[in-house]
Amino acid sequence: MAYEKIMIVDDSATSRMIIRRCFHIAGYEKSEYTEAEDGLAALHLLKDNPVDLIVSDLNMPRMDGTTFIRRLKMKEGASRIPVIVISSMGNDAVREELEGTGVLAVIRKPLSPAKILEALGEGEGDGDEF
Amino acid sequence: MSFSEQDVSAAFNDAVIRTFAEMAFIDVIPEHHHEGKISYTGIMGLEFSHPGRGHILFYMTKDCKKQLVENIYGEEWIRLSDMEIDDCLLELLNVLAGEFLKNLYGDNDKVAMSFPRLYFDEDTVPGRPGQLKFVYNGEGALFFARLGLED
């Protein structure tokens, strides 16, 4: 599936750079990327900038990833946007907690292009899908 | 939950080796018998409170940090801002801590960690710095870490 507009939500600029680079290598070099430092900033940006895919960290200031995803899923027009969680805290417990929220996959950092492809159902990797 | 020193060391060493290799393409070897003093500039630290409680502190020279940051960014040190450099090192610690907690406690408990931060002075680091000290050789650059586990 083509994701033309991808939003990356992570408080670390380095992490956002790594995510963008991995998406490029995974074949999404022509996609348009929007970045937000936390869930609150992401919700504000989404009002005027609709996207096709959201990639979110969990541990962020102001609004963490879990709260952001739950708020997103309550918003009309945004609730159907697929979300991938990429976090150093991503594990089975997080997968269980986010089950039913429509999250595509939970990936533990460090990230690789193979993990992204696996999460998107486009290749083999280490990402764990629901 | 209590662990042997051997279990904790294995979990920590694996996290360091794997994270440095996967994020910065640097081969790291534990220096089990190093006794001498290792210089450092600044301390990177992070605390965790679940599944276990403790903290991780990293002590590195500027050369070691430079190698890490340049490899991760694919950019020369002088072209990067102080903010980018600090953020890069702290993100490495964040990922490493996640790997360590996964190695030690498994995948079934939710993890709670603080945001990683920089300390400029040993007096300001959390708690008593480290019950365990780990020395590493990252492609010629020596650095060390302290790990405190309260449980």
Interface residues (C-beta under 8 A of the other chain):
Chain A: D11 S12 A13 T14 S15 M17 I18 N59 P61 S87 S88 M89 G90 N91 D92 A93 V94 E97 R108 K109 P110 S112
Chain B: R18 T19 E22 M23 I72 Y73 M83 E84 D87 C88 L90 E91 N94 V95 A97 G98 E99 K102 D107 N108 D109 K110 V111 M113 F115
